[in-house]
């Protein structure tokens, strides 16, 4: 009897530790938590002269579907709104004092709204010319996209069972890759180009108890929990690193400059050291 109680208590503890009960009510909406890469972007010194850039698109060119070992998935593995993430990241650089981003992904809507304003003023106020200021134009176009998503780059796990009590852990690594380049509007020259990767981790922890309570009675308890790093967060980190790398490489090539030359020179030097120490594949 004591053994039965001990096994039941162990099973209860296992369930409580491995499978926490989710909240019944939904959690309130909240802003996305800042990443460590965002802190580095906001600490970049402002540009010597604000750089006007345009982002037309940042597509997913991988064609990858969401990985699933049991059945076919029709959902994409990564977001289809990469341009929105890139624009938001660009606005974070130096707290908005490095890039001035002009709207291009929905420029048709913008032009249509300006046309409505002009036509309304013509019809009701008799204005023959537009009173709207001209649109801003960019000297640099930022192009690129999500160029690769590799599933199950590395998988593995470990487990142990003793006297009917066992635990095991499994993990999986996926990799998302993005490319970003700065193109001169004047002559179409590629001024700077970078490619960055980010690993997406998934971990499964599971525990089980198997015991004979009586000659014809078996007690079996199993519980587990899976933690998956959100792909959207991993993609944002990859884009943030791509923007940071593009800024440093562009400054090193003389495409733009920093308002604080000394701090900018330190950033370039640290970036060179970090990239030179990367392992060769």
N, C-alpha and C positions, 0 to 999 in steps of 0.2 A: 504493500500500500504506500509506503514511504517513497518507494521508487516511482510509483505512478504519479504521486504529487510532485516529486522533483522534476519529472519529465514534463508534466503539464506546466509547471512554473517556468521551466527553461523555454518551453515553446512560447509561452506568453511573453517572456522577456525578448525572445528572438523576434516575435512579431512586432513588439513595441519598438525595438531598436532598428529593425531593417525596413519596416513598412509604416512610417508615420501616417496618421490619418489626415487626408487633405481637408482644408477648411470647407465647410458646407456652403457658406456664402462666398460669392466672388469678391476678389480684392479690388480696391478702387484703382482707377487709372492713374498713372504716374509718369513723369518724364523718364526717358531712358537714362540709366546710370552712366556717368562718364567713365571712359576707359583710361588706362594708363597712357595710351598714345595721345589721347586728347589733351592731357596735362602738358605733354611735351609740345604739342602744336600751339597751345595758347601761350606758352612761354617763349616762343620764337619772337625775336625783335621785329618791330614793324618794318615794312619795306622802305627803302630810300624814297621811292615814288610808288604810290599805289598801282598795282598791276591789274588792268582790266582784262578779265578772262571770260570766255563763253563756254558753256557745257551744253552741247546739243543732245548727246545721249551717252549712256554708259551701259551697253547692253550685256546680257548674258549670252555669250557665244559658245557655251559648252554643250548645250543640248542635253545636259544630264537631267534625268528624272530623279526624284527623291529615292534614295536607296531603300530597298525593302527585300528581305530574303524570302518572304512568304508569298507575296502576290505583287502584281505589276502596279506601280504607282504612276498616276498621271500628273501629279504635282511636280513642279520643278524643284531641283535640289537647292537652288539659290534664288534670291529675290529677283524680280524683273524690274525693280525700281532702283537700280544702281545709281542713276543720275541724281535722284533725290538725295541719296546718301552722300554722294560726292559733293553736291552743292552745299549741304549742311556742314560737311567737314571743311570745305574751303572757307566758309564763314567763320569757323572757329580759329583759323590761323591768326596768331597775334591778336586775338580778340577782335577780329574783323578789320584789322589795320594793315593787312598785307595784300589780300585780293579784293577786288570789287567785281562781283559776279553779276553778269547781265543775263536776263532771262532769254533762253533760246529753245528749250525743250517744248514750251507751250507758246511760242511766239505767234502762232496763228491766232490763238485766243486773244493775245495782247493786241495785235493789229486789228482784229475785228472789233474789240471794245473801243479802241481809239477811233475807228471809223464810225461807230454808233454815236460817239460823242460829237464828232464833227458834223454828221448828218443831222443830229438833233439841234445843234446850235444853228445850223444853216436854215432849218425849217422854221424854228420858233424865234430865233434872234436875228436872222438875216446875215450871219457872219459868212463871208465868202471865202475866207482863209482860215486855216486851222490855228487855234490859239494854244495848242499843245506844244510843249517843247520837243525837240527832236530826241529820238531814242539814243541811248548810249550805244557805242560800238566798242568792240573788244579788239585789242591788238594781238591777243593770243587765244587760240582755241585749245582746250584740253580734251583730248580724245583718249579712248581706251575702252576697257570693258573687263568683264569676268571671263578670263580666257581658259580656265581649266578647273575641274572639280574631280578629284580622284578619291574613290571610296575604298575603304579597307586597305589602306597603305600598310598598316601593321595591325595585326590582331593577336590576341593571346589571353592567357588567364592562368589561374592557379587555384587549387582547392585541396582540402584535406577532410577526412572523415574518420572519427574515432568513437567507438562504442555507439554507433548509430547517430552521432551528432556530427554534422559537417557544414563547412562554409566554403564558398568558392567565389572568385572574382574574375570577371572577364572585361576586356577593354578593346576598343577599336579606335583607329585614327584615320580621319579623312583630311584631305588637304585642298584648300581653295586658293587659287592663284589669280591675281589681277594685274593688268598692265595699264600704264598711264604715260602719256606723252604730251609735251607742250609744242604746239605748231604755230609758227609765225604766220599771221594773216597777210603780211606784205608779200612774201615770196614762197610760202608753203614749206619752209625749212623746218625740220624737226629739231627744236632747240634743246630738248632734254627728253629722255625716255627711261622709265624704270619698270621693273617687274618685281612684285612682292608675293610672298606666300604666307598662309596662316593655317596651322593645324587645328582641326576640330576633333575634340576628344569625346568619347562616349564610354561610360563605365557602368558595369552591371555588378552589383553585390547581392549575393543570395546565400541563405542559410536554410538548413533542413534538419529535422529530427525524425528518426525512424526507430521505433521501439515496440517490442511485444509486451502489451499490458497484461494479457492472459494468454492461455494456450490458443484460443480462437479469436483473440482481439488484438488488433494492431493499431498503434498510435503513430500517425505520420503528420508532421507539421512542416510547412515550407513557406518561406517569405523572401521577398527580395525587393530591391529598388534599383532603378536605372537613372543615371544622370547624364544628360546630353548637353554639351555646350551649344547654345543657340547659334545656328549658322549665320543669322543676321548679325550677331555681335562679332563673330569671327570675321565676317566679310567687312564690317565697318573697321575693325582693327587693321585688316589688310589694306583698305583704302586709305586710312589715316597714315599708315607707314609709307604708302606709295606717295602721298602728298608731301610728307616730310622729306622723303628721299628726293623727290622732284625739286623741292625748294632748295635743298642743299646742293644738288648737282647743277641746278640752274644758276645759283649764286657762284658756284665754282667756275662755271663756264662764262660768267659775265652777262647772263641774260637779265638778271635783276640784282639789286644790292640790298643791304641791310642799313637801317638808320644808325645802328651801332656796329661799326666795322669790326671792332675787337671781338665782340660777342659772336658776330657772324663768322669770323676767322676761327674761333674756337669750335663752333659747330661743325665747320667744314673739316677741321683736323680730326675731331672725334669721329665723324662719319667715315673718314678715310681709314682710321685705325680699326673701326668696327667692321667695315667691309673687307679690309685686307686680312682680317683674322678668321673670316668664314672658311669652313672646310671646302676643299675642292671635291666635287662629285665625280 
